[in-house]
Amino acid sequence: MHAHDLSSPDPADAPLLPPDDHRALISRLDLCHFQDEAPGMVFWHPRGWTIYRLLEDAVRSQVAAAGYREVRTPQLLRRGVWERSGHWDRFHDGMFALGEGADEAALKPVSCPGHVQLVRRMAPSWRDLPIRLAELGLCHRDEASGTLHGLMRLRQFTQDDGHIFCTDDQVAGEAERFCRQLPAFYRRFGFSDFAVALSLRPDNRLGDDAWWDRAERELGDVAGGLGVPCEVQPGAGAIYGPKLEFVLRDRRGRPWQCGTLQLDLVMPRRFDVCYVEPGGQRRHAVMLHRALFGSIERFLGILLEHHGAALPAWLAPEQVAVAPVASRHADRAAAITAQLAEAGLRARLDIDDSLAKRIALAHHDGVPFVAVIGDREVAGGSVTVRASDGSWTAAAGEAIAGLVRRCQPGL
C-alpha cells in the first residue's frame, strides 16, 4: 500500500513551502496533519506514528540502560502544586488552567512536579540515591497562535522528561555521566556535530542567589570538562536553575537545540524533598532535570530538516518495497515480503504500475530499499536490491540477512 500516488496533490499550502521544509515533508510522506479544531496539536497518520513509536523505543532503551525507572504522572494537577513549584506565578500565561476555587487546576506543561511527588512518597535514605526517574510525558503549553510552527512549536507534545535526585557529592558524577552518553546517542540519528550552551540565571528566577552561585559554578565545571565548544547565555536559564543545552548541527550547518541538563537546588526545597543521612538527619536532595530529545515531535521535525525524505533506514516507516517485475512474479514477491516481515522489517508489496514508476514511488515515499523480483531472481532464489542512493546489489541466499543488518539502528 502506497503512502499516496505520485500524481496526488499535496495540501494547498504545501507547494508554498520549500521541498526540504519539514512541513512539506510531513505532507509528502503522509506522516501527520493539523486542523484548526486542534491548533498546535498533531493528528498522527500510521506512517508518522510508526516513526514516533521508534523514537519512543530509542529513548526508552537509552534511559533503561542508564539506570532510569519509567513512571507516569497525572495530566491534571490542582493549583497548589503549581503554586509551590513556581509555575502558577511565573508561567501562568503559558498554562491551560481550568476550574474555579478549590477545583482550580492546570494541565501539566512539565512533568517535574509529578516526579517530586513520587520521590517525597518514597522518603528515601542516602542508600537509595541517586534515584533516576524517566517519563514520556504528554505536556500542554498555551503557546500564542502566531508562534505555532509545524512540529517545532506545538501546544501538545511529548517530552522525554527525566529527573535525577541525588546528594551534593553525586551531582558532578551524574551530570558528567549524562553528558558523556549523548554523543553516541545522537550519532544513531545522523548527528555527529554538537556544541553546548550554558544558560545562566534569568531575571524571574526562584531561590536565593547563593543557590544560583553554587549551581552555576557546578554546572560550569561540568561543561568545561566536556571538551566541546561552550557558549555562555546570560539570563537564559530555567526559573529554578541553570542549564546546559545541547545544540546539534544539521547537514546545512543550522543549529538545533535539543537535549538539556538543568541543576535545580530550588524545587527540592520548595517541596521539602529530603533524604535521611547516615546519622539520621534529613537533608534536601539535589535535582537534575534532563532530556535527550526535548520533545519527540520537535526532534522528528529536526530529523526531517536534516535528512529530508531519506531518513536512516531503521527509522523509515517502510524499510523495503518488494516489487515484482511482472504478474507472474507476484507469488514469489509476496513470499519475500512475508519473509522480510518475519525478520522484523517493515516491508510492503508494490504490484501496481510499471516497475520504473514503483521504484520512483518508493523513493518519493522515503523507502530506503526496493527488492526487485524477476525471472532471474525466481530461478536463482535471490533478490536484486536497489538502495535509495541508486546503487544496485544482486543478493543470493544472504539477501534477507543483509537487508536486516542494513536496517538496524546506527548502521
Secondary structure, 3 states (H helix, E strand, C coil): CCCCCCCCCCCCCHHHCCCCCHHHHHHHCCCEECCCCCCCCCEECHHHHHHHHHHHHHHHHHHHHCCCEECCCCCEEEHHHHHHHCHHHHCHHHCCEECCHHHCEEECCCCHHHHHHHHHHHCCEHHHCCEEEEEEEEEECCCCHHHCECCCECCEEEEEEEEEEECHHHHHHHHHHHHHHHHHHHHCCCCCCEEEEEECCCCCCCCCHHHHHHHHHHHHHHHHCCCCCEEEECCCCECCECEEEEEEECCCCCEEEEEEEEEECCHHHHCCCEEECCCCCEEECEEEEEECCCCHHHHHHHHHHHHCCCCCHHHCCCCEEEEECCHHHHHHHHHHHHHHHHCCCCEEECCCCCHHHHHHHHHHCCCCEEEEECHHHHHHCCEEEEECCCCEEEECCCHHHHHHHHCCCCC
